[in-house]
Amino acid sequence: IVSFQNLSTVNVTECGRLAYLFPASLAESLLKLEKLTIGASSQLEVVVADDEVDKASDDWKLVFPQLEDLTLEELKELKSFHSGRRISQFPLLKKLTVEGVGDLVELLASDFGSFSVPSEK
């Protein structure tokens, strides 16, 4: 099992064949992640992918306890933040930027709860 307990920043750009960024089992270990930026990854469908650990877990929450800044840009194939059955939570999130994800913003909204998006974006 891979774990990145002290990772505070992740920046992923121009990864054309990347289908997902983290398996759920690894995402659980990102307890100090403060900033996550993902951009121009043309085949990315989900940020956190369901895995065997996720399927076996009794916990229904996937918490990113320190994440303050989340940016998702130019991800035309993005369908959801997390593909599993758990709810993603971001208790310290201060900045959320979602641009260039086509018509999938409504699907992302279900991952983040209720928020409004200006009609021009």
FENVENBEL-V98659 format. One record per helix or strand of 2 or more residues. SS is the DSSP state (H for helix, E for strand). FROM is the first residue (numbers start at 1). LEN is the number of residues. If there is no record, write none. Layout:
BEGIN
ss->{SS | SS}
from->{FROM | FROM}
len->{LEN | LEN}
END
This chain:
BEGIN
ss->{E | E | H | E | E | H | E | E | E | E | E | H}
from->{9 | 20 | 24 | 35 | 46 | 52 | 61 | 69 | 80 | 87 | 95 | 102}
len->{5 | 4 | 4 | 5 | 4 | 5 | 3 | 5 | 3 | 3 | 5 | 11}
END
